[in-house]
Amino acid sequence: MSGRYLLAVLLRAWLVSALQTQTHGDSHVQLDEALVVGTAEGLTESFLGIPYAHAPVGDLRLRLPQLIDSYNGTINATAYGNQCFQQSATFSGDIPSEVVEGLETIIAVYTPNLDVPESEDCLNLNVVRPANVSQHEKLPVLFWIYGGGFTGGSNAMALYNGSKIVQRSIEIGEPVIWVAANYRLNAFGFLGGREVMEGGIGNLGLQDQRTALRWVQNFIPSFGGDPDRVTIWGESAGSISVFFQLTANYGNTEGLFRAGIMSSGSSVPTREVTDLDVQDTYDFVIQQVGCSNATDTLACLRTAPAESILAAVNNTPSPEGFQGLATPYMPRADGVFVTRRPQELVEEGILADVPFIIGDTQDEGTLFSLGSLNITTEQELGDYLKMFWFPGASSRDVQSILTLYPSDPAEGSPFGTGSANAFTPQYKRIAAIEGDMFFHAPRRQVLDRVSSKQVTYNFLSARMNVSGLGYAHGTDLINALGPGDMTDYFIRFVRHLDPNGGSAPHWPPYNTSARRTLQFNDGSTPLTVTADTERLAGTDALLDLSLRFPF
């Protein structure tokens, strides 16, 4: 028996013994000069809604976040803090009946907590830890960043409460602490425009996340966490956020984290925050709230009713709409946090030199292609791609993509379903292109650029098939947060920077020659090691075109 395995067995026995009498009640942590009151339940303790930055209201609206560096009094951390303002998610057009049931499964993953208020005063975080852990324990920390297209999501969503992850970490003798922070969304956190660039306030939501990571450095020891062993993990927009935390400060982590996990998202094919379409969104918002004639439109926006800004946001494109993921609220180069166009950052190798896990679901694009079901001909599809996804590209450029992604439904996504799920003549084709452009191609770019110099692990999730959508975006979260076998791999990675251990199949590191990938499957063979080569010519072409013509 190895020393590491024996230590894990002994630690598990100690934790179970220490926690088996814990049931329900209050938990307390001394945080600076404050007493934080949380909740104990079973093997875990939760401290919810702790403010980590000053409320970005009034003159602090559309400003860089201001870290709270001291506390006093009593902090009631027994209920979720406010959620940040959410953009309404509405699918355009009629959804096929075959999809409705499956879509409800996916929506349940991303639906905001209707019992928790939305507010600008939302910069709070949750800490979930094993019960009865002392502040001297120094457990590793898993820092969660939620998804939602940078327009929605919160740390109060049911699937993201972290208790199942922490409980599972105790059960396998690898205890961790969970931290999940809110960050500003849509126009409150990702407004673009010339005025935003000049004010140095681009990508405020990413700045919020960075501030929450600084809070962890200052205060997680009070909860028994080790600030030197922080892993950042996100899904969808949260995964893209992890990428931007890896590239921030020219790849210097500032000691804020030592590893990353990216589930469905990395770089995005965007331009600068001053891009014309993004400027149009800024101009639309200020017009809607009555600030168009102001001498200083940003100052005017800081005085406008928050509800008016949100109403304007709800009349701008969302990820569920016709444009798909080409929305105005995607992170863009701002010269401060995102110093270059995102995919150029990868090309230049600007990425923190830390181990990371990255992966996608098989059918990433199906969910986001439901908004474009009215595209039924190849001509319409070509015009759509040139207008929204590759502005400035020629018809010949676009035709090269259409050749690699033919209209035959058997070649489209959901993959491997033959002629089924062809709701329109172009739907499966669009879904294949969108999934590869926004997810698979950027992931492969990151892996191919940096895997030779740092440890990387690649995965593909083909588990939990959803009616009409296949192995859709978000389906891996049921396994990852469930908990499931993906949970165990991730927990071991947080603890040891290596996902392998116990009797689980070995997950080999990625390299560009073998392209070895751990695949999570339905059926009798739940885990296989495969080569990540599906549609490789297509993702290479999409990457090339998006580097030349980002949106």
Backbone torsions as a table, in degrees:
resi	resn	phi	psi	omega
1	MET	NA	126.9	-177.9
2	SER	-70.0	156.9	178.7
3	GLY	-61.6	-38.6	-179.4
4	ARG	-65.6	-41.9	-179.2
5	TYR	-66.8	-42.6	-179.9
6	LEU	-62.1	-42.7	178.9
7	LEU	-60.9	-41.0	179.2
8	ALA	-63.0	-42.3	179.3
9	VAL	-62.2	-45.6	-179.0
10	LEU	-65.6	-40.1	-179.6
11	LEU	-65.8	-40.5	178.2
12	ARG	-62.3	-44.7	-179.8
13	ALA	-61.5	-40.5	179.7
14	TRP	-64.7	-43.8	-178.0
15	LEU	-65.2	-45.6	-179.2
16	VAL	-62.3	-40.6	178.9
17	SER	-64.1	-41.1	-177.5
18	ALA	-71.3	-27.3	-172.1
19	LEU	-103.3	-11.1	-170.6
20	GLN	-65.4	-21.1	178.5
21	THR	-92.5	-5.1	-178.4
22	GLN	-75.9	130.2	178.8
23	THR	-122.3	-97.4	-179.1
24	HIS	-128.0	156.1	176.1
25	GLY	147.9	-171.1	-179.7
26	ASP	-84.5	151.4	170.8
27	SER	-125.7	152.1	-175.7
28	HIS	-132.8	140.8	174.4
29	VAL	-135.5	136.1	174.4
30	GLN	-85.9	114.3	-178.0
31	LEU	-116.4	103.5	-174.5
32	ASP	58.3	-122.1	178.3
33	GLU	-98.0	12.1	-176.3
34	ALA	-110.4	154.3	171.5
35	LEU	-104.5	119.5	179.2
36	VAL	-97.7	124.5	-178.8
37	VAL	-105.4	117.5	178.8
38	GLY	-116.9	-161.0	-175.7
39	THR	-128.0	134.3	175.5
40	ALA	-103.8	135.0	176.4
41	GLU	-149.0	114.1	180.0
42	GLY	63.4	-125.9	-175.4
43	LEU	-87.1	-2.2	-172.8
44	THR	-126.7	160.7	172.7
45	GLU	-127.0	138.0	-178.4
46	SER	-121.3	136.7	175.6
47	PHE	-125.4	108.2	-166.5
48	LEU	-110.4	147.3	170.9
49	GLY	68.5	28.7	179.1
50	ILE	-75.6	121.5	178.4
51	PRO	-67.3	132.7	178.4
52	TYR	-111.5	-14.0	177.6
53	ALA	-141.2	156.9	177.9
54	HIS	-64.4	144.3	-176.3
55	ALA	-56.8	125.5	-178.0
56	PRO	-82.2	63.3	-177.5
57	VAL	-120.4	165.1	-179.1
58	GLY	60.2	-131.7	-178.3
59	ASP	-69.2	-14.1	177.3
60	LEU	-85.4	-6.0	173.2
61	ARG	-63.4	140.6	-179.3
62	LEU	54.2	40.3	172.3
63	ARG	-124.9	162.1	173.7
64	LEU	-61.3	143.6	-179.1
65	PRO	-64.9	147.8	179.4
66	GLN	-114.1	109.8	-177.1
67	LEU	-60.2	136.6	169.7
68	ILE	-81.9	121.9	-175.0
69	ASP	-111.4	3.0	175.5
70	SER	-156.3	153.4	-178.5
71	TYR	-135.6	153.2	171.3
72	ASN	-151.4	169.9	-179.9
73	GLY	80.3	-149.1	179.4
74	THR	-120.6	131.8	178.6
75	ILE	-109.2	116.2	176.8
76	ASN	-81.5	106.1	-176.7
77	ALA	-114.0	41.8	-177.2
78	THR	-102.2	-2.4	179.1
79	ALA	-141.8	153.9	-179.6
80	TYR	-59.9	144.4	171.8
81	GLY	-78.9	172.5	-179.1
82	ASN	-55.8	146.9	169.3
83	GLN	-85.4	149.1	173.6
84	CYS	-70.6	156.7	-177.1
85	PHE	-57.6	133.1	-175.8
86	GLN	-105.0	137.0	169.4
87	GLN	-76.5	138.4	178.5
88	SER	-63.9	132.6	179.9
89	ALA	-99.5	115.0	-178.3
90	THR	-136.1	123.2	175.5
91	PHE	-78.0	130.6	178.5
92	SER	-82.3	143.8	178.0
93	GLY	83.1	179.7	-179.6
94	ASP	-88.2	131.1	179.2
95	ILE	-88.8	130.5	179.2
96	PRO	-57.1	142.9	-177.3
97	SER	-60.1	-30.6	179.8
98	GLU	-65.1	-20.9	-174.8
99	VAL	-95.1	-24.9	-169.2
100	VAL	-54.9	-48.4	-178.3
101	GLU	-63.0	-46.0	179.0
102	GLY	-64.9	-36.3	-179.8
103	LEU	-63.2	-34.6	177.8
104	GLU	-61.8	-35.0	177.4
105	THR	-62.9	-44.1	-178.9
106	ILE	-70.3	-43.8	-179.3
107	ILE	-59.8	-34.9	179.6
108	ALA	-60.7	-29.0	178.9
109	VAL	-69.4	-36.4	-170.5
110	TYR	-108.0	1.5	-177.6
111	THR	-71.2	130.5	175.7
112	PRO	-60.7	157.5	178.3
113	ASN	-76.3	107.9	-174.5
114	LEU	-68.5	-12.2	179.9
115	ASP	-89.4	-3.8	-176.7
116	VAL	-114.3	128.2	-177.3
117	PRO	-63.7	154.3	170.4
118	GLU	-100.2	142.1	-176.1
119	SER	-163.0	158.7	168.7
120	GLU	-67.0	-31.1	179.3
121	ASP	-80.3	78.8	-169.5
122	CYS	-133.5	5.8	-175.7
123	LEU	-83.1	78.6	-179.7
124	ASN	-131.1	165.2	179.8
125	LEU	-139.0	161.1	177.3
126	ASN	-113.3	143.2	173.9
127	VAL	-123.8	124.7	174.8
128	VAL	-121.7	129.9	-175.5
129	ARG	-139.6	163.4	170.4
130	PRO	-60.2	142.8	-179.2
131	ALA	-65.4	150.1	174.6
132	ASN	64.0	23.3	176.8
133	VAL	-80.9	133.3	179.0
134	SER	-84.4	162.8	-179.9
135	GLN	-70.4	-7.5	178.6
136	HIS	-95.8	3.6	-172.9
137	GLU	-68.6	-40.9	-180.0
138	LYS	60.5	57.7	176.4
139	LEU	-82.7	148.4	176.0
140	PRO	-66.0	156.1	-172.3
141	VAL	-117.7	133.4	173.4
142	LEU	-109.2	111.5	-174.9
143	PHE	-99.6	111.8	-173.2
144	TRP	-95.1	134.8	175.4
145	ILE	-120.6	116.7	-174.1
146	TYR	-75.5	162.1	175.8
147	GLY	-99.5	-172.9	-178.4
148	GLY	137.2	23.6	175.0
149	GLY	67.4	18.8	-176.4
150	PHE	62.2	14.9	178.0
151	THR	-121.7	-16.0	-179.3
152	GLY	-152.6	-179.9	-179.7
153	GLY	107.4	157.4	177.3
154	SER	-166.1	169.2	177.4
155	ASN	-82.2	2.7	178.3
156	ALA	-98.0	0.3	179.7
157	MET	-69.2	140.9	-168.9
158	ALA	-56.1	-42.5	-175.5
159	LEU	-69.5	-18.3	-172.6
160	TYR	-100.6	15.3	-173.2
161	ASN	-74.2	-13.0	170.7
162	GLY	82.9	-14.5	-174.6
163	SER	-66.5	-35.6	179.2
164	LYS	-67.4	-37.7	176.9
165	ILE	-63.0	-47.8	-178.1
166	VAL	-65.0	-43.0	179.3
167	GLN	-62.3	-41.9	178.6
168	ARG	-65.2	-37.1	179.6
169	SER	-62.8	-34.8	176.5
170	ILE	-67.4	-44.1	-176.5
171	GLU	-62.0	-33.0	-179.9
172	ILE	-97.2	10.3	175.5
173	GLY	72.6	25.0	-179.3
174	GLU	-130.8	62.7	-170.2
175	PRO	-64.2	140.7	177.3
176	VAL	-134.5	166.2	173.5
177	ILE	-111.6	137.2	-178.7
178	TRP	-102.8	132.0	173.3
179	VAL	-128.6	131.9	178.4
180	ALA	-134.4	122.3	-174.6
181	ALA	-114.4	142.2	170.0
182	ASN	-77.5	151.9	173.3
183	TYR	-143.2	152.8	-175.8
184	ARG	-66.6	148.6	-171.5
185	LEU	-125.4	169.9	175.5
186	ASN	42.7	-134.1	-175.0
187	ALA	-68.4	-21.6	178.3
188	PHE	-74.9	-25.5	-175.9
189	GLY	-124.2	-16.3	-175.2
190	PHE	-141.0	37.2	175.5
191	LEU	-71.3	139.9	176.2
192	GLY	-111.5	-172.4	178.9
193	GLY	122.1	161.3	-179.3
194	ARG	-59.5	-40.7	-179.0
195	GLU	-64.0	-36.0	177.7
196	VAL	-66.9	-44.6	177.8
197	MET	-60.6	-46.4	-178.5
198	GLU	-66.3	-30.2	178.8
199	GLY	-83.6	-5.1	179.7
200	GLY	65.6	32.4	-175.4
201	ILE	-122.4	30.9	175.5
202	GLY	-73.1	152.7	173.5
203	ASN	53.1	47.1	-177.8
204	LEU	-61.3	-31.7	177.9
205	GLY	-62.1	-38.3	175.5
206	LEU	-67.6	-37.7	176.0
207	GLN	-63.0	-37.5	176.1
208	ASP	-60.1	-46.2	180.0
209	GLN	-59.6	-42.8	-179.8
210	ARG	-63.1	-38.4	178.7
211	THR	-65.6	-40.7	177.4
212	ALA	-63.4	-35.0	175.9
213	LEU	-66.3	-34.4	176.1
214	ARG	-68.8	-35.7	174.9
215	TRP	-59.5	-43.4	179.0
216	VAL	-57.8	-43.1	179.2
217	GLN	-59.7	-39.1	-176.9
218	ASN	-77.8	-38.2	-164.2
219	PHE	-122.3	-12.0	-177.6
220	ILE	-65.8	-26.0	174.8
221	PRO	-57.2	-30.2	179.1
222	SER	-64.1	-22.7	179.6
223	PHE	-99.0	5.6	-178.5
224	GLY	88.6	14.0	-179.2
225	GLY	-95.7	157.7	-179.2
226	ASP	-104.6	110.1	-178.8
227	PRO	-66.0	-14.1	177.9
228	ASP	-87.9	-3.7	-178.7
229	ARG	-129.5	62.9	179.7
230	VAL	-105.2	130.1	172.7
231	THR	-115.4	130.1	177.9
232	ILE	-97.3	133.9	-176.9
233	TRP	-138.1	136.1	175.3
234	GLY	-148.6	164.5	177.4
235	GLU	-127.1	140.8	178.5
236	SER	61.4	-121.6	176.4
237	ALA	-58.8	-31.1	175.8
238	GLY	-66.9	-36.2	177.1
239	SER	-68.9	-42.4	174.8
240	ILE	-60.1	-38.3	177.6
241	SER	-62.1	-40.9	176.5
242	VAL	-57.9	-44.0	177.0
243	PHE	-55.1	-46.0	-177.6
244	PHE	-71.3	-27.2	172.0
245	GLN	-69.3	-32.8	177.8
246	LEU	-70.7	-29.8	-177.8
247	THR	-97.2	-11.1	-179.6
248	ALA	-62.6	153.1	176.2
249	ASN	56.1	35.8	179.9
250	TYR	56.0	36.4	176.3
251	GLY	84.8	6.4	177.8
252	ASN	-88.1	115.5	-177.8
253	THR	-71.5	-13.6	-176.2
254	GLU	58.2	20.5	-179.1
255	GLY	75.0	13.2	-175.3
256	LEU	-80.5	-23.7	179.5
257	PHE	-158.3	161.1	-178.2
258	ARG	-120.1	-3.3	-179.4
259	ALA	-163.1	167.1	-180.0
260	GLY	-142.9	155.7	173.2
261	ILE	-132.6	125.3	-179.5
262	MET	-118.1	110.4	179.7
263	SER	-107.2	100.9	177.3
264	SER	70.2	66.5	173.7
265	GLY	149.8	141.6	173.8
266	SER	-150.4	-113.4	177.8
267	SER	-74.0	161.9	176.5
268	VAL	-127.9	147.3	-174.8
269	PRO	-84.2	61.6	-177.1
270	THR	-109.9	166.1	178.8
271	ARG	-100.4	-137.1	-179.0
272	GLU	-95.7	163.5	177.4
273	VAL	-67.6	-11.7	178.7
274	THR	-93.6	4.9	179.6
275	ASP	-54.1	148.4	-172.1
276	LEU	-57.4	-46.0	-178.1
277	ASP	-63.9	-35.1	179.1
278	VAL	-71.7	-38.1	175.2
279	GLN	-61.4	-38.8	177.8
280	ASP	-60.4	-38.3	178.1
281	THR	-65.3	-43.6	177.0
282	TYR	-58.4	-47.9	-178.4
283	ASP	-62.8	-36.8	178.5
284	PHE	-65.2	-44.2	-179.1
285	VAL	-62.6	-46.7	-177.9
286	ILE	-67.6	-31.0	176.4
287	GLN	-67.6	-41.1	-177.8
288	GLN	-66.7	-30.5	-177.9
289	VAL	-97.8	4.7	174.7
290	GLY	84.0	27.6	-177.8
291	CYS	-109.4	6.4	-173.5
292	SER	-60.0	-34.8	-175.4
293	ASN	-94.8	5.5	-179.3
294	ALA	-71.6	145.4	175.7
295	THR	-63.6	-40.1	178.0
296	ASP	-121.6	98.1	-174.4
297	THR	-68.6	-31.0	176.6
298	LEU	-65.9	-43.7	177.9
299	ALA	-61.5	-38.0	178.3
300	CYS	-65.8	-41.8	177.9
301	LEU	-59.7	-31.2	-179.6
302	ARG	-71.2	-15.3	179.3
303	THR	-106.0	-7.4	-178.4
304	ALA	-71.9	149.6	175.1
305	PRO	-59.4	134.7	179.8
306	ALA	-57.9	-36.5	-179.6
307	GLU	-63.8	-31.9	178.1
308	SER	-70.0	-39.4	176.9
309	ILE	-64.2	-44.1	179.9
310	LEU	-63.3	-38.8	177.4
311	ALA	-62.0	-38.7	176.7
312	ALA	-65.8	-42.9	178.2
313	VAL	-56.6	-41.0	-177.4
314	ASN	-70.1	-4.7	174.2
315	ASN	-110.6	18.6	174.1
316	THR	-115.3	162.4	-175.2
317	PRO	-59.6	140.8	175.0
318	SER	-118.1	164.8	-178.1
319	PRO	-61.7	-17.9	-179.7
320	GLU	-89.7	-2.4	-173.3
321	GLY	-90.3	-166.2	-173.1
322	PHE	-61.4	-37.6	-176.8
323	GLN	-77.2	-6.4	-176.2
324	GLY	64.5	-136.9	-174.2
325	LEU	-80.4	-1.4	178.3
326	ALA	-82.4	66.9	-176.3
327	THR	-100.0	162.1	-179.9
328	PRO	-73.9	-8.0	-174.8
329	TYR	-103.3	11.0	173.1
330	MET	-68.9	146.1	175.1
331	PRO	-57.9	142.4	-177.9
332	ARG	-140.2	162.6	179.5
333	ALA	-62.4	125.0	-179.5
334	ASP	-122.0	-0.1	180.0
335	GLY	78.1	-2.4	-179.0
336	VAL	-122.1	-73.1	179.5
337	PHE	-82.5	-43.3	176.0
338	VAL	-108.0	99.2	-167.6
339	THR	-78.5	-21.9	177.5
340	ARG	-140.1	170.7	173.0
341	ARG	-55.5	137.3	-168.7
342	PRO	-53.8	-46.7	-176.9
343	GLN	-73.3	-21.4	172.4
344	GLU	-70.6	-33.3	175.5
345	LEU	-57.6	-42.3	179.6
346	VAL	-66.7	-46.1	-179.9
347	GLU	-56.7	-33.7	-179.0
348	GLU	-89.4	2.9	176.6
349	GLY	71.2	23.9	-179.8
350	ILE	-86.1	93.0	-177.5
351	LEU	-156.5	136.0	-178.8
352	ALA	-56.4	138.6	-178.3
353	ASP	-85.4	72.8	179.0
354	VAL	-132.6	155.9	174.9
355	PRO	-66.2	147.2	174.5
356	PHE	-150.9	155.3	171.1
357	ILE	-106.3	140.7	177.7
358	ILE	-144.4	146.5	179.0
359	GLY	-173.0	171.4	-178.4
360	ASP	-138.8	166.6	167.1
361	THR	-85.5	164.0	-176.1
362	GLN	-67.2	-39.6	-172.5
363	ASP	-116.0	61.8	-175.0
364	GLU	-61.1	-30.6	-170.1
365	GLY	-89.1	-12.3	-172.4
366	THR	-62.4	-43.8	-177.1
367	LEU	-61.0	-42.5	-172.8
368	PHE	-85.0	-3.6	-179.7
369	SER	-98.1	-0.1	178.7
370	LEU	-69.6	-21.7	-179.6
371	GLY	-79.3	-8.4	-177.1
372	SER	-118.4	32.7	-179.0
373	LEU	-68.2	-15.8	178.5
374	ASN	-78.7	-3.1	173.5
375	ILE	-85.5	114.9	-172.8
376	THR	-124.3	-10.2	-179.4
377	THR	-122.2	161.3	179.2
378	GLU	-65.0	-36.3	178.5
379	GLN	-62.5	-44.7	178.1
380	GLU	-62.7	-39.3	179.5
381	LEU	-65.9	-43.5	178.6
382	GLY	-60.2	-43.7	179.0
383	ASP	-64.0	-39.5	179.1
384	TYR	-61.0	-47.1	-178.8
385	LEU	-62.8	-40.9	-179.7
386	LYS	-69.4	-33.1	-176.8
387	MET	-76.9	-42.8	-169.9
388	PHE	-109.0	-39.1	-170.9
389	TRP	-100.2	-32.1	-179.5
390	PHE	-132.1	62.8	-177.2
391	PRO	-61.2	128.4	-178.7
392	GLY	99.1	-12.6	179.3
393	ALA	-71.2	151.8	178.4
394	SER	-85.3	165.7	175.3
395	SER	-60.7	-34.1	178.6
396	ARG	-67.1	-40.5	176.6
397	ASP	-58.7	-47.5	-177.1
398	VAL	-67.6	-36.9	179.7
399	GLN	-61.9	-32.1	178.6
400	SER	-63.4	-34.3	176.8
401	ILE	-71.6	-42.9	-178.8
402	LEU	-64.9	-29.9	176.6
403	THR	-68.0	-39.7	179.9
404	LEU	-75.5	-22.2	178.4
405	TYR	-121.8	80.7	-173.5
406	PRO	-69.3	166.2	-177.1
407	SER	-77.6	-10.1	178.1
408	ASP	-56.8	118.8	-178.1
409	PRO	-56.7	-29.4	-179.4
410	ALA	-65.6	-18.2	179.2
411	GLU	-94.3	-5.3	-173.2
412	GLY	-97.4	-176.3	-177.5
413	SER	-109.2	134.2	10.9
414	PRO	-64.0	127.0	-177.0
415	PHE	-70.1	148.6	176.5
416	GLY	74.3	20.2	-178.1
417	THR	-114.1	12.6	177.2
418	GLY	60.7	-132.9	-178.2
419	SER	-87.8	-2.6	179.7
420	ALA	-68.8	157.0	176.0
421	ASN	66.3	17.4	176.9
422	ALA	-86.2	75.6	-173.6
423	PHE	-65.8	-29.5	171.3
424	THR	-138.9	167.6	180.0
425	PRO	-61.4	-18.0	-176.1
426	GLN	-117.9	-5.0	-172.8
427	TYR	-57.8	-53.3	-176.2
428	LYS	-65.8	-30.0	176.7
429	ARG	-67.9	-47.4	177.7
430	ILE	-60.9	-43.0	-178.8
431	ALA	-62.0	-38.7	177.9
432	ALA	-65.1	-45.6	-179.3
433	ILE	-66.0	-45.3	-177.1
434	GLU	-65.1	-42.9	178.5
435	GLY	-63.0	-40.5	-179.2
436	ASP	-74.7	-37.7	-177.9
437	MET	-67.6	-44.4	-172.7
438	PHE	-92.4	-14.4	-174.7
439	PHE	-129.1	-65.1	-171.9
440	HIS	-67.4	-44.1	179.8
441	ALA	-63.7	-47.6	177.0
442	PRO	-62.2	-38.3	177.9
443	ARG	-60.9	-45.3	-180.0
444	ARG	-65.7	-35.1	176.6
445	GLN	-61.4	-46.1	179.7
446	VAL	-61.3	-49.0	-178.4
447	LEU	-62.0	-45.8	-177.2
448	ASP	-66.3	-29.2	-176.5
449	ARG	-81.8	-33.2	-170.1
450	VAL	-121.1	-9.4	-173.9
451	SER	-66.1	-18.6	178.8
452	SER	-76.9	-15.0	-175.9
453	LYS	-117.5	-8.4	177.9
454	GLN	-148.3	160.8	-175.5
455	VAL	-77.4	125.4	-179.9
456	THR	-134.8	148.6	176.6
457	TYR	-128.2	135.9	-175.6
458	ASN	-116.2	138.8	176.1
459	PHE	-135.2	158.3	171.6
460	LEU	-132.1	130.2	179.9
461	SER	-103.2	115.5	175.1
462	ALA	-125.3	54.4	-177.9
463	ARG	-133.6	148.4	-176.6
464	MET	68.7	72.5	179.2
465	ASN	-70.8	131.1	-177.7
466	VAL	-108.5	134.5	-177.0
467	SER	-51.9	121.7	176.7
468	GLY	81.0	-19.0	-174.8
469	LEU	-114.6	-8.8	179.8
470	GLY	69.8	-146.8	177.9
471	TYR	-85.9	78.1	-165.7
472	ALA	-80.2	167.4	174.2
473	HIS	-52.3	128.4	178.1
474	GLY	96.6	-16.3	-177.0
475	THR	-68.5	-25.0	178.9
476	ASP	-68.3	-21.5	-178.2
477	LEU	-66.9	-28.9	178.0
478	ILE	-62.0	-36.1	176.7
479	ASN	-77.8	-46.3	-173.8
480	ALA	-67.5	-38.8	-176.8
481	LEU	-104.9	-3.4	-170.5
482	GLY	-46.9	-61.6	3.6
483	PRO	-84.9	161.1	176.9
484	GLY	-142.7	-164.4	-177.9
485	ASP	-67.8	-28.1	174.9
486	MET	-64.4	-37.3	177.7
487	THR	-54.7	-48.0	-176.1
488	ASP	-63.4	-41.6	177.0
489	TYR	-60.2	-44.6	-177.0
490	PHE	-67.1	-41.0	179.5
491	ILE	-61.6	-44.7	179.4
492	ARG	-62.9	-35.3	177.4
493	PHE	-64.7	-42.7	178.1
494	VAL	-60.7	-39.2	-177.6
495	ARG	-75.7	-42.6	-166.2
496	HIS	-124.9	0.2	-174.0
497	LEU	61.7	21.9	178.9
498	ASP	-146.0	121.4	-175.9
499	PRO	-76.8	-7.2	-172.8
500	ASN	-87.6	152.5	177.7
501	GLY	162.3	163.1	179.2
502	GLY	62.5	-144.3	-177.3
503	SER	-98.3	7.2	-178.7
504	ALA	-67.6	147.3	174.9
505	PRO	-54.3	144.4	-175.9
506	HIS	-71.8	131.6	176.1
507	TRP	-100.9	105.4	-176.2
508	PRO	-77.2	147.9	172.6
509	PRO	-60.8	156.8	-178.0
510	TYR	-85.4	143.4	165.5
511	ASN	-143.6	159.7	-170.5
512	THR	-74.8	-13.6	178.7
513	SER	-85.3	-52.7	-178.7
514	ALA	-85.3	-27.2	179.7
515	ARG	54.3	39.3	-173.7
516	ARG	-68.8	135.3	-170.7
517	THR	-138.0	135.5	173.2
518	LEU	-86.7	122.1	-178.4
519	GLN	-109.5	128.5	177.6
520	PHE	-95.8	120.6	-170.8
521	ASN	-120.2	158.0	162.4
522	ASP	-79.8	165.7	172.7
523	GLY	93.9	-161.9	-171.3
524	SER	-78.4	-15.7	178.8
525	THR	-118.0	85.5	-171.8
526	PRO	-68.4	-23.8	-177.2
527	LEU	-135.2	130.5	174.6
528	THR	-139.9	154.1	172.9
529	VAL	-101.4	120.0	-175.9
530	THR	-123.4	178.0	174.3
531	ALA	-104.3	131.9	-176.4
532	ASP	-83.6	79.6	-175.7
533	THR	-128.6	-1.1	-178.1
534	GLU	-60.6	130.0	175.7
535	ARG	54.9	37.4	-176.0
536	LEU	-63.5	-39.8	177.9
537	ALA	-63.2	-37.3	179.3
538	GLY	-67.0	-46.1	-178.7
539	THR	-68.2	-33.1	175.7
540	ASP	-63.2	-42.8	-179.3
541	ALA	-68.0	-40.2	178.0
542	LEU	-64.1	-40.9	178.2
543	LEU	-63.0	-44.5	179.5
544	ASP	-59.9	-44.7	-177.5
545	LEU	-70.0	-37.5	-179.9
546	SER	-71.7	-28.5	173.5
547	LEU	-67.4	-35.5	-179.7
548	ARG	-81.1	-34.4	-174.7
549	PHE	-134.6	66.3	176.2
550	PRO	-67.8	161.6	-179.0
551	PHE	-98.5	NA	NA
